[in-house]
Amino acid sequence: MLVLNKRLQAILGDLFVFYHAFFKWRAVKENHEKVSFTYHKSSLYFFIFLALIHEQVLEFIAFHFLLKDRFSDSFIMILQVIHIYGIIYLIGDYNLVRRGRINIQSDKLLINVGIRKSIEIGINEIESIRKVKNENELFQSTKSFWVVATPIICHKLIGFKDEINCQITLKKQVKAYGFLGITRNIKHINLSVDNCNEFVDELNKLKIYNG
């Protein structure tokens, strides 16, 4: 099995994000033979994304004119490269989330939240699936996997977050993968999923079928 070091994973991850930033703007062609659900349509991430792009562009222009007489050209160029990188990364991350799907197969559940994190679980590993009205109804745990379009850090920095409407509890801890292949054990999956009723019904149906 091919094992990549953290530096190579970071490079490949950036290339993947940049590819989606430049070449993945078309509408997603849905495969109706597959059972899949989105998690971005009811999210605030689109508006946060626009605000962040706007802020990055203004900073890019402001730094150029305000700092050009105080610092060397090379320092200004480094700041500009960082801002351009940030803008491209935001666009790529948004497109990855917009195109992302929660895929349900006959015996497993596959979740990718852009390039941020992913998890694969067997249907028979699910203890329960339930709809929730707000986060107060969640089983609180540090071993939770959050399926939301808006990054968790946005809640900590600016107070915006997606509303959780479904929680999956697992029979035992399952390994999830984060950025750069970082792993952690998960007991609960908290989702802000579009068409929540259909999602819960589909999982419960497969849960009964898989016994």
KALIN-V722090 format. One record per backbone hydrogen bond with DSSP energy under -0.5 kcal/mol. CO is the residue of the C=O (numbers start at 1). NH is the residue of the N-H. E is the energy in kcal/mol with one decimal. If there is no record, write none. Layout:
BEGIN
co=(CO	CO)
nh=(NH	NH)
e=(E	E)
END
This chain:
BEGIN
co=(2	5	6	7	8	9	10	11	12	13	14	15	16	17	18	19	20	28	30	31	34	35	37	38	39	40	44	44	45	46	47	48	49	50	51	52	53	54	55	56	57	58	59	60	61	62	63	64	67	67	72	73	74	75	76	77	78	79	80	81	82	83	84	85	86	87	88	89	90	91	92	93	94	95	96	97	101	101	102	103	103	104	107	108	109	110	111	112	113	113	116	117	118	119	121	122	123	125	128	130	134	135	138	142	143	143	144	145	145	146	147	151	151	152	152	153	154	154	154	155	165	166	167	168	169	169	174	175	176	177	178	179	182	184	186	187	188	188	189	189	190	191	191	191	195	196	197	198	199	200	201	202	203	204	205	206	208)
nh=(4	9	10	11	12	13	14	15	16	17	18	19	20	21	22	23	24	30	32	34	36	104	102	194	149	43	47	48	49	50	51	52	53	54	55	56	57	58	59	60	61	62	63	64	65	66	67	68	70	71	76	77	78	79	80	81	82	83	84	85	86	87	88	89	90	91	92	93	94	95	96	97	98	99	100	100	103	112	37	105	110	35	123	105	121	103	119	114	116	117	179	113	177	111	109	125	126	171	169	167	137	138	140	144	187	188	146	147	190	148	192	154	155	155	156	157	158	159	160	159	132	191	130	189	127	128	186	120	184	118	181	182	178	176	174	170	145	190	168	191	147	165	166	193	199	200	201	202	203	204	205	206	207	208	209	210	211)
e=(-0.5	-2.4	-2.3	-2.1	-2.7	-2.5	-2.3	-2.3	-2.2	-2.3	-2.9	-2.4	-1.8	-1.9	-1.9	-2.6	-1.0	-0.8	-0.9	-1.7	-0.8	-3.0	-3.2	-2.4	-0.7	-1.3	-0.6	-2.1	-3.2	-2.1	-2.1	-2.6	-2.4	-2.4	-2.3	-2.4	-2.4	-2.2	-2.4	-2.3	-2.1	-2.9	-3.0	-1.3	-1.8	-3.0	-1.7	-0.7	-1.2	-2.0	-2.0	-2.4	-1.9	-2.0	-2.2	-2.5	-2.2	-2.1	-2.5	-2.7	-2.4	-2.3	-2.6	-2.6	-2.2	-2.1	-2.6	-2.8	-2.4	-2.3	-2.3	-2.3	-2.8	-1.9	-0.6	-0.6	-0.8	-0.7	-1.8	-0.6	-3.0	-0.7	-2.2	-2.9	-2.3	-2.4	-2.3	-1.0	-1.7	-1.0	-0.6	-2.8	-2.8	-2.6	-3.1	-1.8	-1.5	-2.8	-2.4	-2.6	-1.6	-1.3	-0.8	-0.6	-3.3	-2.0	-0.5	-0.6	-2.5	-0.9	-2.3	-1.6	-0.6	-1.2	-1.1	-2.2	-2.7	-0.8	-1.1	-0.8	-1.5	-2.9	-2.1	-2.7	-2.7	-1.8	-2.9	-0.5	-1.7	-2.7	-1.6	-1.2	-3.7	-2.8	-2.4	-2.6	-2.4	-0.5	-2.8	-0.5	-3.4	-2.4	-1.4	-0.6	-2.1	-2.7	-2.4	-2.4	-2.2	-2.5	-2.2	-2.1	-2.5	-1.9	-2.0	-2.7	-0.7)
END
